[in-house]
C-alpha cells in the first residue's frame, strides 16, 4: 500500500470515529508541517504552535477532504494558510529579550560555536545561506512556494503542481526562475572567492 492509500485509509478510519488514526497522520507529517510553517514564521515555538493549529483545522475539516489530492498536499495548503493568517494578524514588536553570552551555549546553534572549521569557512557558509534565504524570501509568492516545496520539502513536480493548482510546466518554470534569481545573487559572492 502506497503513502496515498495509507493516508486515505487513516482518513477513512478517522471519519468513522477512530481518533487514534488521526494521531498517526500527525506523527507522520508533523515535522514536515513545522518545516513548511518555519519558512514563514521564524520563531520555532510559534512554528510549533501554528503546526498544532494547522492539525486542529485539518481535523475539523477532514469531512471535506475528498481525496482528489494527496493528504499531505491538502494538509500543506492548510499549514500555509495558517502561517499566512498568523503573519497578517501580527503587529511587529521589538524582541522581548536578548541572549546573554553565558547562556549562548544552551541554545540550539551552540554546537556551531565549537565548530573546528576555519572562521573564514564558517563566515562564507553563513553568508551563502543568508543570501539564499534572503533571495527566496524576496521572491514573488508563487516562485517562493515552488522552490521551497521542491528544495526544502523534496516534493515531486507533480505534487507541487497539485498543491499550487497549476500545470507541471508552470511549476518547472517557477522553479527555474527562482533558481535563476538565487544564482544571480550568489554569483558576486562566489566570484570573490
C-alpha positions, 0 to 999 in steps of 0.5 A, a space after each residue: 500500500 502506497 503513502 496515498 492509500 495509507 493516508 486515505 485509509 487513516 482518513 477513512 478510519 478517522 471519519 468513522 470515529 477512530 481518533 487514534 488514526 488521526 494521531 498517526 497522520 500527525 506523527 507522520 507529517 508533523 515535522 514536515 508541517 513545522 518545516 513548511 510553517 518555519 519558512 514563514 514564521 521564524 520563531 520555532 515555538 510559534 512554528 510549533 504552535 501554528 503546526 498544532 493549529 494547522 492539525 486542529 483545522 485539518 481535523 475539523 475539516 477532514 469531512 471535506 477532504 475528498 481525496 482528489 489530492 494527496 493528504 499531505 498536499 491538502 494538509 500543506 495548503 492548510 499549514 500555509 494558510 495558517 502561517 499566512 493568517 498568523 503573519 497578517 494578524 501580527 503587529 511587529 514588536 521589538 524582541 522581548 529579550 536578548 541572549 546573554 553570552 553565558 547562556 549562548 551555549 544552551 541554545 540550539 546553534 551552540 554546537 556551531 560555536 565549537 565548530 573546528 572549521 576555519 572562521 573564514 569557512 564558517 563566515 562564507 557558509 553563513 553568508 551563502 545561506 543568508 543570501 539564499 534565504 534572503 533571495 527566496 524570501 524576496 521572491 514573488 509568492 508563487 516562485 517562493 512556494 515552488 522552490 521551497 516545496 521542491 528544495 526544502 520539502 523534496 516534493 515531486 513536480 507533480 505534487 507541487 503542481 497539485 498543491 499550487 493548482 497549476 500545470 507541471 510546466 508552470 511549476 518547472 518554470 517557477 522553479 527555474 526562475 527562482 533558481 535563476 534569481 538565487 544564482 544571480 545573487 550568489 554569483 558576486 559572492 562566489 566570484 570573490 572567492 
